[in-house]
Amino acid sequence: MIVTQTLASGLAITQDFSNAVRPVFFLTDFEEWLYATHGGTLFIVQFRGKNYALTCGHVFRDFPSGRLFITNEKYAQKGSMPAPIAGICYPSSPRDGAEGSDISDLCLIEFTDDMPPGFFTNTAYVVDEKTITTASFGDELLVAGVLKDKTSIIPPNIEIGYCNLQLRDIGPTSDPCLRRGFAVFAQVLFGRGEFERVTGISGAPVFDRTANALCGMVVRGGMMGPICYLYYLDAFDIFRLLQAVHNRADNTYYTKHITVPVR
């Protein structure tokens, strides 16, 4: 999805949020099987001129964070350059309404300061006050992720099961950080679908096509026949974490207003 957006600085940019997507790969100790994954998606963002990566903490499972392998290219191959990772950050000690919420699953990855500015070949999604939004009920959502069932790591071939899904926002949940997406995929209903599960899209960016801005990140979802449902973190909360990490804040506290649709 290629869009033209205007930053807070007034600069107009054209970017495709799906180009920022990468699979969650880990390095192994086996020469014949260099990479492994439990599934999962991450995406590259640029905030205040610096690159970061976003995903869900649960995609690591039993892999140590130091083994995370993020390629400079969207379509990784054996020998692809790994991004130099400086550290991994999570929201800690959520308070008030955020206590017990899914915000603690949000994972932000920092890169070293000596990483070349063009390392990701200008595919990072630029995050700014004007390039993110909170979705509204009924908005059309686009999700770009990596399907585990369609991903194969059989050296020397690496096939990444990228997908683009279209859903509708169906409003907030009891978790103040989460919203829901819903779709019925007719091709699955009539037996013509290319996939039956959405395993692997945890960490995938969610783009609000109606508002023309990034609106969140998938934390979990599933399918019941042709029915697909997703839960995603609101971009408002992701933006706050980016601000805190970028500014090296000791802590951050904010008030969030949630609009519940009247039915």
C-alpha positions in Angstrom: 0.0 0.0 0.0 1.8 3.1 -1.2 0.7 6.4 0.4 1.8 10.0 0.4 1.8 11.5 3.9 2.8 14.9 5.4 5.1 14.9 8.4 4.8 17.4 11.2 7.6 19.2 9.6 5.5 19.8 6.6 7.6 17.5 4.4 5.5 15.2 2.1 6.8 11.7 1.9 5.6 8.6 0.0 6.0 5.3 1.8 4.7 1.7 1.7 4.2 0.3 5.2 4.5 -3.3 3.9 8.1 -2.7 2.8 9.0 -2.3 6.5 8.0 -5.8 7.3 10.6 -8.5 8.2 10.3 -12.1 9.4 11.4 -12.9 13.0 14.5 -15.1 12.4 17.1 -16.3 14.8 20.7 -17.5 14.3 21.5 -21.1 15.3 24.7 -22.9 15.9 24.2 -25.3 13.0 26.0 -24.5 9.8 23.5 -26.4 7.7 20.5 -24.7 9.4 21.7 -21.1 10.0 18.2 -19.7 10.7 15.2 -20.8 12.7 11.9 -19.3 13.7 8.8 -20.0 15.8 6.9 -17.6 13.5 6.3 -13.9 14.0 6.6 -10.6 12.2 8.5 -7.4 13.0 8.6 -4.1 11.2 11.1 -1.3 10.9 10.2 2.2 11.8 12.0 5.5 11.8 11.4 7.9 14.7 13.0 11.3 14.9 15.5 10.2 12.3 16.5 7.0 14.1 15.6 3.4 13.1 13.9 1.0 15.5 12.1 -2.4 15.1 8.8 -3.3 16.7 7.4 -6.8 17.4 5.8 -8.9 20.1 7.8 -10.2 23.0 6.1 -13.6 22.9 7.5 -14.4 19.4 10.9 -15.0 21.0 9.7 -18.0 23.0 12.8 -20.1 23.9 15.2 -18.2 21.6 17.6 -15.8 23.4 17.1 -12.2 22.3 20.8 -12.0 21.3 20.2 -14.4 18.5 17.6 -12.2 16.7 18.6 -11.7 13.1 17.0 -8.8 11.3 17.9 -8.5 7.6 18.5 -5.2 5.7 16.5 -6.7 2.9 12.8 -7.6 3.0 13.5 -10.8 1.1 16.3 -12.4 3.1 18.7 -14.9 1.5 21.7 -16.7 2.9 24.4 -14.1 3.4 22.0 -11.2 4.0 23.4 -8.5 6.2 22.2 -8.6 9.8 21.2 -5.3 11.6 23.5 -4.5 14.5 21.3 -4.7 17.6 22.1 -2.6 20.7 19.3 -3.7 23.0 15.6 -4.7 23.5 13.1 -2.6 25.4 9.7 -3.5 26.9 7.1 -1.4 28.8 7.6 -2.3 32.5 5.4 -1.8 35.6 2.2 -0.7 33.8 0.0 1.4 36.1 -3.7 2.0 36.5 -5.8 0.9 33.6 -2.7 -0.5 31.8 -1.9 -2.9 34.5 -2.4 -6.5 33.2 -2.9 -5.3 29.7 -1.2 -6.5 26.5 1.0 -3.4 26.4 3.7 -5.5 28.2 3.9 -7.7 25.1 5.2 -4.7 23.0 8.8 -5.1 22.2 11.1 -2.3 20.8 14.5 -3.2 19.3 17.2 -0.6 19.3 20.1 -0.6 16.8 23.7 0.6 17.4 24.5 4.2 16.6 27.1 3.2 14.0 24.5 1.5 11.8 24.6 3.2 8.4 21.6 5.6 7.9 20.5 3.8 4.7 20.9 0.2 6.1 17.3 -0.7 5.5 17.4 0.9 2.0 14.7 3.5 2.9 12.1 0.9 3.7 11.5 2.0 7.4 8.1 3.4 8.0 8.5 7.0 9.2 6.5 7.4 12.5 5.3 11.0 13.2 2.3 12.6 14.8 0.7 12.7 11.3 1.6 9.2 10.1 -0.1 7.3 12.9 -3.7 7.3 14.1 -6.2 5.5 16.4 -8.7 3.6 14.2 -12.4 4.2 14.4 -15.2 1.6 14.3 -15.7 0.4 10.7 -12.4 1.7 9.3 -10.7 -0.5 6.6 -7.6 -2.1 8.0 -4.6 -3.5 6.0 -2.3 -5.9 7.8 1.1 -6.9 6.3 2.7 -9.9 8.0 4.5 -13.2 7.7 2.5 -16.4 7.7 4.5 -19.2 9.4 2.8 -22.0 7.3 4.0 -20.3 4.1 7.5 -19.7 5.3 10.2 -22.2 4.6 13.9 -22.2 5.6 15.5 -25.0 3.7 19.1 -24.0 2.7 20.0 -22.6 0.3 16.4 -21.4 -0.3 14.6 -19.2 2.1 10.9 -18.5 1.2 9.1 -16.0 3.3 5.3 -16.2 3.4 4.4 -12.5 3.3 0.7 -11.8 3.3 -1.6 -8.7 3.0 -4.9 -9.0 4.7 -7.9 -6.7 4.6 -10.1 -6.3 7.7 -12.5 -3.9 9.4 -12.0 -2.3 12.8 -14.8 -3.4 15.2 -13.8 -1.3 18.1 -11.9 -1.4 21.4 -11.8 -4.1 24.0 -11.8 -4.2 27.8 -8.0 -3.9 27.5 -7.4 -0.1 27.0 -4.4 -0.8 24.7 -6.2 -3.2 22.3 -8.6 -2.9 19.4 -10.1 -5.6 17.2 -10.1 -6.4 13.5 -12.6 -8.7 11.7 -13.0 -10.2 8.3 -14.7 -13.0 6.4 -12.5 -14.3 3.6 -14.8 -15.6 0.9 -12.0 -17.5 -0.9 -11.6 -19.6 2.2 -15.3 -20.1 2.5 -15.4 -21.5 -1.1 -12.3 -23.6 -0.6 -10.1 -21.4 -2.7 -8.0 -19.9 0.0 -4.2 -20.0 0.0 -4.1 -20.3 3.8 -6.2 -21.6 6.6 -4.4 -20.0 9.6 -2.8 -16.6 10.4 -0.1 -18.0 12.7 2.9 -15.8 12.5 1.4 -12.3 12.1 2.0 -11.4 15.7 4.0 -8.2 15.4 2.6 -7.2 12.0 1.8 -3.5 11.4 -1.8 -2.5 11.0 -2.5 0.3 8.6 -5.8 2.3 8.6 -6.6 2.7 5.0 -9.6 5.0 5.8 -7.5 7.4 7.8 -4.3 6.9 5.7 -2.0 6.2 8.7 -0.5 3.4 10.7 -2.9 2.5 13.5 -1.3 -0.4 15.4 0.5 -3.8 15.7 -1.1 -7.3 15.8 -0.6 -9.1 19.1 -2.7 -12.2 18.4 -5.5 -13.5 16.2 -6.9 -16.6 14.6 -9.4 -18.1 12.1 -12.6 -20.1 12.5 -13.2 -21.3 9.0 -13.4 -18.2 6.8 -13.8 -15.8 9.8 -10.6 -14.0 10.8 -10.2 -12.0 14.0 -7.3 -10.0 15.2 -6.4 -8.1 18.3 -3.9 -5.2 17.8 -2.2 -2.7 20.0 -3.2 0.9 19.4 -0.5 3.1 17.7 -1.1 5.7 20.3 0.5 3.4 22.9 3.3 2.4 20.6 4.1 6.0 19.9 4.5 6.6 23.7 7.0 3.8 24.0 9.0 5.2 21.1 9.0 8.6 22.7 10.2 7.3 26.0 13.0 5.2 24.6 14.2 7.8 22.2 14.2 10.5 24.9 15.8 8.1 27.5 13.0 8.9 29.9 13.1 7.1 33.3 9.4 6.6 33.1 6.4 7.9 31.2 2.7 8.5 32.3 -0.1 9.6 30.1 -3.9 9.7 30.0 -5.7 7.9 27.1 -9.3 8.6 26.0 -11.1 5.7 24.3 -14.2 6.3 22.1 -16.7 3.4 22.3 -19.1 3.3 19.4 -22.8 3.6 20.2 -24.9 0.8 18.8 
